[in-house]
Amino acid sequence: MKLIFDGREIEIPERRIRVKELLRKLNADELYFLVIDRKKGRLLTSDEVVKEDDDVEIKSTISWG
């Protein structure tokens, strides 16, 4: 599965994974990251499942600028 994590494209071996498990795997705290379904233009909740054909972006909620 390919996805965009904080501005860079990464790949993980899973075909399906819950959002909360995905964030845990990436060491990304749910409080500081948003998971966005780019096809549907909406935020995903922690219990939703991401599939390998989804277009997902994970963005930080903290700005360091």
mmCIF file of the N, C-alpha and C atoms, coordinates in Angstrom:
data_MODEL
# 
_entry.id   MODEL 
# 
loop_
_atom_site.group_PDB 
_atom_site.id 
_atom_site.type_symbol 
_atom_site.label_atom_id 
_atom_site.label_alt_id 
_atom_site.label_comp_id 
_atom_site.label_asym_id 
_atom_site.label_entity_id 
_atom_site.label_seq_id 
_atom_site.pdbx_PDB_ins_code 
_atom_site.Cartn_x 
_atom_site.Cartn_y 
_atom_site.Cartn_z 
_atom_site.occupancy 
_atom_site.B_iso_or_equiv 
_atom_site.pdbx_formal_charge 
_atom_site.auth_seq_id 
_atom_site.auth_comp_id 
_atom_site.auth_asym_id 
_atom_site.auth_atom_id 
_atom_site.pdbx_PDB_model_num 
ATOM 1   N N  . MET A 1 1  ? 0.841   -1.171 0.000  1.00 0.00 ? 1  MET A N  1 
ATOM 2   C CA . MET A 1 1  ? 0.000   0.000  0.000  1.00 0.00 ? 1  MET A CA 1 
ATOM 3   C C  . MET A 1 1  ? 0.891   1.239  0.000  1.00 0.00 ? 1  MET A C  1 
ATOM 4   N N  . LYS A 1 2  ? 0.598   2.157  -0.910 1.00 0.00 ? 2  LYS A N  1 
ATOM 5   C CA . LYS A 1 2  ? 1.323   3.414  -0.962 1.00 0.00 ? 2  LYS A CA 1 
ATOM 6   C C  . LYS A 1 2  ? 0.466   4.513  -0.356 1.00 0.00 ? 2  LYS A C  1 
ATOM 7   N N  . LEU A 1 3  ? 1.108   5.420  0.350  1.00 0.00 ? 3  LEU A N  1 
ATOM 8   C CA . LEU A 1 3  ? 0.408   6.551  0.925  1.00 0.00 ? 3  LEU A CA 1 
ATOM 9   C C  . LEU A 1 3  ? 1.381   7.705  1.111  1.00 0.00 ? 3  LEU A C  1 
ATOM 10  N N  . ILE A 1 4  ? 0.825   8.868  1.386  1.00 0.00 ? 4  ILE A N  1 
ATOM 11  C CA . ILE A 1 4  ? 1.656   10.046 1.627  1.00 0.00 ? 4  ILE A CA 1 
ATOM 12  C C  . ILE A 1 4  ? 1.643   10.301 3.125  1.00 0.00 ? 4  ILE A C  1 
ATOM 13  N N  . PHE A 1 5  ? 2.832   10.310 3.714  1.00 0.00 ? 5  PHE A N  1 
ATOM 14  C CA . PHE A 1 5  ? 2.977   10.524 5.151  1.00 0.00 ? 5  PHE A CA 1 
ATOM 15  C C  . PHE A 1 5  ? 3.820   11.766 5.388  1.00 0.00 ? 5  PHE A C  1 
ATOM 16  N N  . ASP A 1 6  ? 3.173   12.802 5.870  1.00 0.00 ? 6  ASP A N  1 
ATOM 17  C CA . ASP A 1 6  ? 3.833   14.066 6.197  1.00 0.00 ? 6  ASP A CA 1 
ATOM 18  C C  . ASP A 1 6  ? 4.676   14.599 5.033  1.00 0.00 ? 6  ASP A C  1 
ATOM 19  N N  . GLY A 1 7  ? 4.094   14.533 3.827  1.00 0.00 ? 7  GLY A N  1 
ATOM 20  C CA . GLY A 1 7  ? 4.715   15.132 2.653  1.00 0.00 ? 7  GLY A CA 1 
ATOM 21  C C  . GLY A 1 7  ? 5.567   14.206 1.805  1.00 0.00 ? 7  GLY A C  1 
ATOM 22  N N  . ARG A 1 8  ? 5.792   12.972 2.244  1.00 0.00 ? 8  ARG A N  1 
ATOM 23  C CA . ARG A 1 8  ? 6.604   12.056 1.434  1.00 0.00 ? 8  ARG A CA 1 
ATOM 24  C C  . ARG A 1 8  ? 5.848   10.746 1.189  1.00 0.00 ? 8  ARG A C  1 
ATOM 25  N N  . GLU A 1 9  ? 6.076   10.170 0.026  1.00 0.00 ? 9  GLU A N  1 
ATOM 26  C CA . GLU A 1 9  ? 5.400   8.916  -0.314 1.00 0.00 ? 9  GLU A CA 1 
ATOM 27  C C  . GLU A 1 9  ? 6.132   7.756  0.343  1.00 0.00 ? 9  GLU A C  1 
ATOM 28  N N  . ILE A 1 10 ? 5.361   6.900  1.005  1.00 0.00 ? 10 ILE A N  1 
ATOM 29  C CA . ILE A 1 10 ? 5.931   5.706  1.620  1.00 0.00 ? 10 ILE A CA 1 
ATOM 30  C C  . ILE A 1 10 ? 5.103   4.505  1.197  1.00 0.00 ? 10 ILE A C  1 
ATOM 31  N N  . GLU A 1 11 ? 5.644   3.328  1.453  1.00 0.00 ? 11 GLU A N  1 
ATOM 32  C CA . GLU A 1 11 ? 4.934   2.099  1.134  1.00 0.00 ? 11 GLU A CA 1 
ATOM 33  C C  . GLU A 1 11 ? 4.977   1.181  2.341  1.00 0.00 ? 11 GLU A C  1 
ATOM 34  N N  . ILE A 1 12 ? 3.831   0.560  2.639  1.00 0.00 ? 12 ILE A N  1 
ATOM 35  C CA . ILE A 1 12 ? 3.764   -0.428 3.706  1.00 0.00 ? 12 ILE A CA 1 
ATOM 36  C C  . ILE A 1 12 ? 3.216   -1.723 3.109  1.00 0.00 ? 12 ILE A C  1 
ATOM 37  N N  . PRO A 1 13 ? 3.537   -2.874 3.695  1.00 0.00 ? 13 PRO A N  1 
ATOM 38  C CA . PRO A 1 13 ? 3.162   -4.160 3.080  1.00 0.00 ? 13 PRO A CA 1 
ATOM 39  C C  . PRO A 1 13 ? 1.687   -4.548 3.204  1.00 0.00 ? 13 PRO A C  1 
ATOM 40  N N  . GLU A 1 14 ? 0.931   -3.904 4.074  1.00 0.00 ? 14 GLU A N  1 
ATOM 41  C CA . GLU A 1 14 ? -0.467  -4.293 4.295  1.00 0.00 ? 14 GLU A CA 1 
ATOM 42  C C  . GLU A 1 14 ? -1.361  -3.959 3.104  1.00 0.00 ? 14 GLU A C  1 
ATOM 43  N N  . ARG A 1 15 ? -2.405  -4.780 2.925  1.00 0.00 ? 15 ARG A N  1 
ATOM 44  C CA . ARG A 1 15 ? -3.422  -4.515 1.901  1.00 0.00 ? 15 ARG A CA 1 
ATOM 45  C C  . ARG A 1 15 ? -4.634  -3.822 2.502  1.00 0.00 ? 15 ARG A C  1 
ATOM 46  N N  . ARG A 1 16 ? -4.871  -4.095 3.786  1.00 0.00 ? 16 ARG A N  1 
ATOM 47  C CA . ARG A 1 16 ? -5.970  -3.478 4.543  1.00 0.00 ? 16 ARG A CA 1 
ATOM 48  C C  . ARG A 1 16 ? -5.461  -3.244 5.952  1.00 0.00 ? 16 ARG A C  1 
ATOM 49  N N  . ILE A 1 17 ? -5.800  -2.075 6.512  1.00 0.00 ? 17 ILE A N  1 
ATOM 50  C CA . ILE A 1 17 ? -5.374  -1.786 7.876  1.00 0.00 ? 17 ILE A CA 1 
ATOM 51  C C  . ILE A 1 17 ? -6.283  -0.707 8.459  1.00 0.00 ? 17 ILE A C  1 
ATOM 52  N N  . ARG A 1 18 ? -6.609  -0.836 9.730  1.00 0.00 ? 18 ARG A N  1 
ATOM 53  C CA . ARG A 1 18 ? -7.393  0.199  10.405 1.00 0.00 ? 18 ARG A CA 1 
ATOM 54  C C  . ARG A 1 18 ? -6.523  1.436  10.601 1.00 0.00 ? 18 ARG A C  1 
ATOM 55  N N  . VAL A 1 19 ? -7.155  2.588  10.572 1.00 0.00 ? 19 VAL A N  1 
ATOM 56  C CA . VAL A 1 19 ? -6.433  3.858  10.690 1.00 0.00 ? 19 VAL A CA 1 
ATOM 57  C C  . VAL A 1 19 ? -5.605  3.893  11.965 1.00 0.00 ? 19 VAL A C  1 
ATOM 58  N N  . LYS A 1 20 ? -6.179  3.469  13.100 1.00 0.00 ? 20 LYS A N  1 
ATOM 59  C CA . LYS A 1 20 ? -5.430  3.516  14.361 1.00 0.00 ? 20 LYS A CA 1 
ATOM 60  C C  . LYS A 1 20 ? -4.212  2.596  14.322 1.00 0.00 ? 20 LYS A C  1 
ATOM 61  N N  . GLU A 1 21 ? -4.321  1.452  13.648 1.00 0.00 ? 21 GLU A N  1 
ATOM 62  C CA . GLU A 1 21 ? -3.177  0.540  13.528 1.00 0.00 ? 21 GLU A CA 1 
ATOM 63  C C  . GLU A 1 21 ? -2.122  1.118  12.579 1.00 0.00 ? 21 GLU A C  1 
ATOM 64  N N  . LEU A 1 22 ? -2.575  1.782  11.531 1.00 0.00 ? 22 LEU A N  1 
ATOM 65  C CA . LEU A 1 22 ? -1.659  2.425  10.591 1.00 0.00 ? 22 LEU A CA 1 
ATOM 66  C C  . LEU A 1 22 ? -0.841  3.498  11.301 1.00 0.00 ? 22 LEU A C  1 
ATOM 67  N N  . LEU A 1 23 ? -1.508  4.343  12.069 1.00 0.00 ? 23 LEU A N  1 
ATOM 68  C CA . LEU A 1 23 ? -0.796  5.388  12.794 1.00 0.00 ? 23 LEU A CA 1 
ATOM 69  C C  . LEU A 1 23 ? 0.175   4.797  13.814 1.00 0.00 ? 23 LEU A C  1 
ATOM 70  N N  . ARG A 1 24 ? -0.239  3.741  14.493 1.00 0.00 ? 24 ARG A N  1 
ATOM 71  C CA . ARG A 1 24 ? 0.645   3.076  15.461 1.00 0.00 ? 24 ARG A CA 1 
ATOM 72  C C  . ARG A 1 24 ? 1.879   2.515  14.758 1.00 0.00 ? 24 ARG A C  1 
ATOM 73  N N  . LYS A 1 25 ? 1.671   1.912  13.595 1.00 0.00 ? 25 LYS A N  1 
ATOM 74  C CA . LYS A 1 25 ? 2.782   1.340  12.826 1.00 0.00 ? 25 LYS A CA 1 
ATOM 75  C C  . LYS A 1 25 ? 3.779   2.425  12.401 1.00 0.00 ? 25 LYS A C  1 
ATOM 76  N N  . LEU A 1 26 ? 3.281   3.632  12.139 1.00 0.00 ? 26 LEU A N  1 
ATOM 77  C CA . LEU A 1 26 ? 4.129   4.745  11.712 1.00 0.00 ? 26 LEU A CA 1 
ATOM 78  C C  . LEU A 1 26 ? 4.641   5.572  12.896 1.00 0.00 ? 26 LEU A C  1 
ATOM 79  N N  . ASN A 1 27 ? 4.354   5.114  14.118 1.00 0.00 ? 27 ASN A N  1 
ATOM 80  C CA . ASN A 1 27 ? 4.725   5.859  15.332 1.00 0.00 ? 27 ASN A CA 1 
ATOM 81  C C  . ASN A 1 27 ? 4.184   7.280  15.299 1.00 0.00 ? 27 ASN A C  1 
ATOM 82  N N  . ALA A 1 28 ? 2.946   7.414  14.834 1.00 0.00 ? 28 ALA A N  1 
ATOM 83  C CA . ALA A 1 28 ? 2.297   8.714  14.710 1.00 0.00 ? 28 ALA A CA 1 
ATOM 84  C C  . ALA A 1 28 ? 1.098   8.753  15.664 1.00 0.00 ? 28 ALA A C  1 
ATOM 85  N N  . ASP A 1 29 ? 1.137   9.636  16.633 1.00 0.00 ? 29 ASP A N  1 
ATOM 86  C CA . ASP A 1 29 ? 0.080   9.766  17.624 1.00 0.00 ? 29 ASP A CA 1 
ATOM 87  C C  . ASP A 1 29 ? -1.186  10.326 16.978 1.00 0.00 ? 29 ASP A C  1 
ATOM 88  N N  . GLU A 1 30 ? -2.332  9.719  17.299 1.00 0.00 ? 30 GLU A N  1 
ATOM 89  C CA . GLU A 1 30 ? -3.626  10.156 16.746 1.00 0.00 ? 30 GLU A CA 1 
ATOM 90  C C  . GLU A 1 30 ? -3.935  11.622 17.061 1.00 0.00 ? 30 GLU A C  1 
ATOM 91  N N  . LEU A 1 31 ? -3.369  12.146 18.126 1.00 0.00 ? 31 LEU A N  1 
ATOM 92  C CA . LEU A 1 31 ? -3.617  13.537 18.503 1.00 0.00 ? 31 LEU A CA 1 
ATOM 93  C C  . LEU A 1 31 ? -2.913  14.526 17.576 1.00 0.00 ? 31 LEU A C  1 
ATOM 94  N N  . TYR A 1 32 ? -1.867  14.077 16.909 1.00 0.00 ? 32 TYR A N  1 
ATOM 95  C CA . TYR A 1 32 ? -1.038  14.989 16.133 1.00 0.00 ? 32 TYR A CA 1 
ATOM 96  C C  . TYR A 1 32 ? -1.060  14.758 14.626 1.00 0.00 ? 32 TYR A C  1 
ATOM 97  N N  . PHE A 1 33 ? -1.846  13.780 14.175 1.00 0.00 ? 33 PHE A N  1 
ATOM 98  C CA . PHE A 1 33 ? -1.907  13.483 12.743 1.00 0.00 ? 33 PHE A CA 1 
ATOM 99  C C  . PHE A 1 33 ? -3.341  13.277 12.284 1.00 0.00 ? 33 PHE A C  1 
ATOM 100 N N  . LEU A 1 34 ? -3.647  13.766 11.084 1.00 0.00 ? 34 LEU A N  1 
ATOM 101 C CA . LEU A 1 34 ? -4.939  13.557 10.441 1.00 0.00 ? 34 LEU A CA 1 
ATOM 102 C C  . LEU A 1 34 ? -4.754  12.591 9.290  1.00 0.00 ? 34 LEU A C  1 
ATOM 103 N N  . VAL A 1 35 ? -5.714  11.702 9.109  1.00 0.00 ? 35 VAL A N  1 
ATOM 104 C CA . VAL A 1 35 ? -5.684  10.769 7.986  1.00 0.00 ? 35 VAL A CA 1 
ATOM 105 C C  . VAL A 1 35 ? -6.800  11.192 7.039  1.00 0.00 ? 35 VAL A C  1 
ATOM 106 N N  . ILE A 1 36 ? -6.419  11.483 5.800  1.00 0.00 ? 36 ILE A N  1 
ATOM 107 C CA . ILE A 1 36 ? -7.337  12.061 4.831  1.00 0.00 ? 36 ILE A CA 1 
ATOM 108 C C  . ILE A 1 36 ? -7.517  11.113 3.645  1.00 0.00 ? 36 ILE A C  1 
ATOM 109 N N  . ASP A 1 37 ? -8.772  10.848 3.286  1.00 0.00 ? 37 ASP A N  1 
ATOM 110 C CA . ASP A 1 37 ? -9.093  10.117 2.063  1.00 0.00 ? 37 ASP A CA 1 
ATOM 111 C C  . ASP A 1 37 ? -9.143  11.164 0.957  1.00 0.00 ? 37 ASP A C  1 
ATOM 112 N N  . ARG A 1 38 ? -8.140  11.195 0.103  1.00 0.00 ? 38 ARG A N  1 
ATOM 113 C CA . ARG A 1 38 ? -8.045  12.246 -0.910 1.00 0.00 ? 38 ARG A CA 1 
ATOM 114 C C  . ARG A 1 38 ? -9.069  12.074 -2.024 1.00 0.00 ? 38 ARG A C  1 
ATOM 115 N N  . LYS A 1 39 ? -9.531  10.854 -2.299 1.00 0.00 ? 39 LYS A N  1 
ATOM 116 C CA . LYS A 1 39 ? -10.550 10.632 -3.329 1.00 0.00 ? 39 LYS A CA 1 
ATOM 117 C C  . LYS A 1 39 ? -11.895 11.212 -2.899 1.00 0.00 ? 39 LYS A C  1 
ATOM 118 N N  . LYS A 1 40 ? -12.255 10.989 -1.636 1.00 0.00 ? 40 LYS A N  1 
ATOM 119 C CA . LYS A 1 40 ? -13.553 11.438 -1.124 1.00 0.00 ? 40 LYS A CA 1 
ATOM 120 C C  . LYS A 1 40 ? -13.476 12.807 -0.461 1.00 0.00 ? 40 LYS A C  1 
ATOM 121 N N  . GLY A 1 41 ? -12.257 13.287 -0.215 1.00 0.00 ? 41 GLY A N  1 
ATOM 122 C CA . GLY A 1 41 ? -12.082 14.602 0.391  1.00 0.00 ? 41 GLY A CA 1 
ATOM 123 C C  . GLY A 1 41 ? -12.595 14.693 1.813  1.00 0.00 ? 41 GLY A C  1 
ATOM 124 N N  . ARG A 1 42 ? -12.306 13.671 2.619  1.00 0.00 ? 42 ARG A N  1 
ATOM 125 C CA . ARG A 1 42 ? -12.789 13.684 3.998  1.00 0.00 ? 42 ARG A CA 1 
ATOM 126 C C  . ARG A 1 42 ? -11.774 13.050 4.947  1.00 0.00 ? 42 ARG A C  1 
ATOM 127 N N  . LEU A 1 43 ? -11.914 13.394 6.221  1.00 0.00 ? 43 LEU A N  1 
ATOM 128 C CA . LEU A 1 43 ? -11.067 12.807 7.251  1.00 0.00 ? 43 LEU A CA 1 
ATOM 129 C C  . LEU A 1 43 ? -11.559 11.408 7.583  1.00 0.00 ? 43 LEU A C  1 
ATOM 130 N N  . LEU A 1 44 ? -10.632 10.524 7.907  1.00 0.00 ? 44 LEU A N  1 
ATOM 131 C CA . LEU A 1 44 ? -10.984 9.169  8.310  1.00 0.00 ? 44 LEU A CA 1 
ATOM 132 C C  . LEU A 1 44 ? -10.880 9.047  9.824  1.00 0.00 ? 44 LEU A C  1 
ATOM 133 N N  . THR A 1 45 ? -11.798 8.309  10.414 1.00 0.00 ? 45 THR A N  1 
ATOM 134 C CA . THR A 1 45 ? -11.760 8.074  11.858 1.00 0.00 ? 45 THR A CA 1 
ATOM 135 C C  . THR A 1 45 ? -10.839 6.900  12.162 1.00 0.00 ? 45 THR A C  1 
ATOM 136 N N  . SER A 1 46 ? -10.467 6.761  13.412 1.00 0.00 ? 46 SER A N  1 
ATOM 137 C CA . SER A 1 46 ? -9.501  5.737  13.810 1.00 0.00 ? 46 SER A CA 1 
ATOM 138 C C  . SER A 1 46 ? -9.993  4.311  13.577 1.00 0.00 ? 46 SER A C  1 
ATOM 139 N N  . ASP A 1 47 ? -11.306 4.092  13.523 1.00 0.00 ? 47 ASP A N  1 
ATOM 140 C CA . ASP A 1 47 ? -11.845 2.743  13.332 1.00 0.00 ? 47 ASP A CA 1 
ATOM 141 C C  . ASP A 1 47 ? -12.059 2.356  11.875 1.00 0.00 ? 47 ASP A C  1 
ATOM 142 N N  . GLU A 1 48 ? -11.892 3.308  10.955 1.00 0.00 ? 48 GLU A N  1 
ATOM 143 C CA . GLU A 1 48 ? -12.103 2.997  9.540  1.00 0.00 ? 48 GLU A CA 1 
ATOM 144 C C  . GLU A 1 48 ? -10.931 2.193  8.974  1.00 0.00 ? 48 GLU A C  1 
ATOM 145 N N  . VAL A 1 49 ? -11.226 1.435  7.932  1.00 0.00 ? 49 VAL A N  1 
ATOM 146 C CA . VAL A 1 49 ? -10.221 0.594  7.286  1.00 0.00 ? 49 VAL A CA 1 
ATOM 147 C C  . VAL A 1 49 ? -9.737  1.270  6.011  1.00 0.00 ? 49 VAL A C  1 
ATOM 148 N N  . VAL A 1 50 ? -8.407  1.275  5.855  1.00 0.00 ? 50 VAL A N  1 
ATOM 149 C CA . VAL A 1 50 ? -7.784  1.800  4.647  1.00 0.00 ? 50 VAL A CA 1 
ATOM 150 C C  . VAL A 1 50 ? -7.386  0.604  3.800  1.00 0.00 ? 50 VAL A C  1 
ATOM 151 N N  . LYS A 1 51 ? -7.732  0.644  2.505  1.00 0.00 ? 51 LYS A N  1 
ATOM 152 C CA . LYS A 1 51 ? -7.392  -0.444 1.588  1.00 0.00 ? 51 LYS A CA 1 
ATOM 153 C C  . LYS A 1 51 ? -6.309  0.016  0.620  1.00 0.00 ? 51 LYS A C  1 
ATOM 154 N N  . GLU A 1 52 ? -5.631  -0.932 -0.008 1.00 0.00 ? 52 GLU A N  1 
ATOM 155 C CA . GLU A 1 52 ? -4.480  -0.593 -0.841 1.00 0.00 ? 52 GLU A CA 1 
ATOM 156 C C  . GLU A 1 52 ? -4.824  0.274  -2.052 1.00 0.00 ? 52 GLU A C  1 
ATOM 157 N N  . ASP A 1 53 ? -6.078  0.286  -2.502 1.00 0.00 ? 53 ASP A N  1 
ATOM 158 C CA . ASP A 1 53 ? -6.427  1.126  -3.648 1.00 0.00 ? 53 ASP A CA 1 
ATOM 159 C C  . ASP A 1 53 ? -6.936  2.514  -3.234 1.00 0.00 ? 53 ASP A C  1 
ATOM 160 N N  . ASP A 1 54 ? -6.974  2.797  -1.917 1.00 0.00 ? 54 ASP A N  1 
ATOM 161 C CA . ASP A 1 54 ? -7.377  4.120  -1.433 1.00 0.00 ? 54 ASP A CA 1 
ATOM 162 C C  . ASP A 1 54 ? -6.235  5.117  -1.641 1.00 0.00 ? 54 ASP A C  1 
ATOM 163 N N  . ASP A 1 55 ? -6.591  6.368  -1.772 1.00 0.00 ? 55 ASP A N  1 
ATOM 164 C CA . ASP A 1 55 ? -5.612  7.452  -1.921 1.00 0.00 ? 55 ASP A CA 1 
ATOM 165 C C  . ASP A 1 55 ? -5.585  8.201  -0.589 1.00 0.00 ? 55 ASP A C  1 
ATOM 166 N N  . VAL A 1 56 ? -4.604  7.871  0.246  1.00 0.00 ? 56 VAL A N  1 
ATOM 167 C CA . VAL A 1 56 ? -4.571  8.355  1.623  1.00 0.00 ? 56 VAL A CA 1 
ATOM 168 C C  . VAL A 1 56 ? -3.370  9.261  1.858  1.00 0.00 ? 56 VAL A C  1 
ATOM 169 N N  . GLU A 1 57 ? -3.628  10.332 2.615  1.00 0.00 ? 57 GLU A N  1 
ATOM 170 C CA . GLU A 1 57 ? -2.554  11.228 3.033  1.00 0.00 ? 57 GLU A CA 1 
ATOM 171 C C  . GLU A 1 57 ? -2.645  11.411 4.541  1.00 0.00 ? 57 GLU A C  1 
ATOM 172 N N  . ILE A 1 58 ? -1.498  11.352 5.193  1.00 0.00 ? 58 ILE A N  1 
ATOM 173 C CA . ILE A 1 58 ? -1.421  11.557 6.641  1.00 0.00 ? 58 ILE A CA 1 
ATOM 174 C C  . ILE A 1 58 ? -0.656  12.850 6.854  1.00 0.00 ? 58 ILE A C  1 
ATOM 175 N N  . LYS A 1 59 ? -1.326  13.816 7.525  1.00 0.00 ? 59 LYS A N  1 
ATOM 176 C CA . LYS A 1 59 ? -0.723  15.137 7.731  1.00 0.00 ? 59 LYS A CA 1 
ATOM 177 C C  . LYS A 1 59 ? -0.607  15.443 9.218  1.00 0.00 ? 59 LYS A C  1 
ATOM 178 N N  . SER A 1 60 ? 0.465   16.115 9.556  1.00 0.00 ? 60 SER A N  1 
ATOM 179 C CA . SER A 1 60 ? 0.667   16.571 10.917 1.00 0.00 ? 60 SER A CA 1 
ATOM 180 C C  . SER A 1 60 ? -0.263  17.730 11.224 1.00 0.00 ? 60 SER A C  1 
ATOM 181 N N  . THR A 1 61 ? -0.758  17.774 12.456 1.00 0.00 ? 61 THR A N  1 
ATOM 182 C CA . THR A 1 61 ? -1.601  18.889 12.871 1.00 0.00 ? 61 THR A CA 1 
ATOM 183 C C  . THR A 1 61 ? -0.768  20.006 13.494 1.00 0.00 ? 61 THR A C  1 
ATOM 184 N N  . ILE A 1 62 ? 0.529   19.779 13.616 1.00 0.00 ? 62 ILE A N  1 
ATOM 185 C CA . ILE A 1 62 ? 1.435   20.755 14.232 1.00 0.00 ? 62 ILE A CA 1 
ATOM 186 C C  . ILE A 1 62 ? 2.259   21.441 13.149 1.00 0.00 ? 62 ILE A C  1 
ATOM 187 N N  . SER A 1 63 ? 2.304   22.743 13.216 1.00 0.00 ? 63 SER A N  1 
ATOM 188 C CA . SER A 1 63 ? 3.120   23.503 12.278 1.00 0.00 ? 63 SER A CA 1 
ATOM 189 C C  . SER A 1 63 ? 4.391   23.955 12.983 1.00 0.00 ? 63 SER A C  1 
ATOM 190 N N  . TRP A 1 64 ? 5.523   23.662 12.378 1.00 0.00 ? 64 TRP A N  1 
ATOM 191 C CA . TRP A 1 64 ? 6.811   24.012 12.990 1.00 0.00 ? 64 TRP A CA 1 
ATOM 192 C C  . TRP A 1 64 ? 7.356   25.315 12.439 1.00 0.00 ? 64 TRP A C  1 
ATOM 193 N N  . GLY A 1 65 ? 6.571   26.031 11.630 1.00 0.00 ? 65 GLY A N  1 
ATOM 194 C CA . GLY A 1 65 ? 7.049   27.235 10.953 1.00 0.00 ? 65 GLY A CA 1 
ATOM 195 C C  . GLY A 1 65 ? 6.908   28.454 11.720 1.00 0.00 ? 65 GLY A C  1 
# 
